[in-house]
Amino acid sequence: MSSVLFLNLAWQISTLALVALGLAIVFGKLRIMNMAHGEFVMIGAYAPVITSTLGLPGWLQVPICLVTVGLIAFALERSIIRHLYGRMFDSLLATWGIAILLREVVELVFGRGYQSVTPPIPGTINLFGADYPAYRIAVIAGIILGFGCLYWWNTRSKVATQIKAMVGNPELAQAVGINTARLSAGAFVFGCCTAGLAGLVLAPTIRIEPMMGLDYLIRSFFALVVGGLGSLEGLGIGAGIIAGTQTFIGSVASQTYGYLAVLILSILFLWLKPNGIRSSSR
């Protein structure tokens, strides 16, 4: 494997894991099939477009992304999502409508055309004998560090323990004094904000447009199908297999064949191993 292919593989796996994290939280913990997940990725990708258009400093991209996505997610959770916990099919229909609405609003504000932004970290770094974009290397390192912190929080935090108790038995958790409504709202907003951050870090490497979210929703769902719900390990395994398959097949054949291989692989997992390779017990 060449150095460039290895680095591309690391980039694809890490970014897919970040994109799928929000869906894993909302789907795995709250039993909400969030069909608007890709639209939150899309909204996050527009944060640097907003700062550039308004002439604001680049460091405001992160707070603008988090505030915008967080407010939208909180409003949706308070008005719609809170009534759909555990109702998989109903949540699928409702969030599909929300996705269409969000796309139309973004299209109304920014138009249908493609947008592009420049990476905040220019240039390349020689790594493993290959010159690779410095921005991508920084993002890979940041995602690895972020997932390490999240894993530590998930195993040590009192809030994480309360969320696990709520997932396992919401009635009992509420009976012992756990505020399940607040936990659910926080988990939903956090999941949407991670999707927005994923869009933000991907923005300098992709074409930004209102319809971009669908591809990220599908690939995130594939990663969860393969890896399984309910654990960071399963998310990492699923992202590795999906991104690895698509990257490798795409490099030796074409991106079309890579996407077809991922689709076939996901169908086989849904048929033969519907719970994925690793999922938490319920």
Secondary structure as GFF3:
##gff-version 3
##sequence-region A 1 282
A	DSSP	alpha_helix	3	30	.	.	.	ID=ss1
A	DSSP	alpha_helix	37	45	.	.	.	ID=ss2
A	DSSP	alpha_helix	47	54	.	.	.	ID=ss3
A	DSSP	three_ten_helix	58	60	.	.	.	ID=ss4
A	DSSP	alpha_helix	61	79	.	.	.	ID=ss5
A	DSSP	three_ten_helix	81	83	.	.	.	ID=ss6
A	DSSP	alpha_helix	88	110	.	.	.	ID=ss7
A	DSSP	beta_strand	124	127	.	.	.	ID=ss8
A	DSSP	beta_strand	130	133	.	.	.	ID=ss9
A	DSSP	alpha_helix	134	156	.	.	.	ID=ss10
A	DSSP	alpha_helix	158	168	.	.	.	ID=ss11
A	DSSP	alpha_helix	170	175	.	.	.	ID=ss12
A	DSSP	alpha_helix	180	202	.	.	.	ID=ss13
A	DSSP	three_ten_helix	203	205	.	.	.	ID=ss14
A	DSSP	alpha_helix	213	227	.	.	.	ID=ss15
A	DSSP	alpha_helix	232	252	.	.	.	ID=ss16
A	DSSP	alpha_helix	255	272	.	.	.	ID=ss17
###
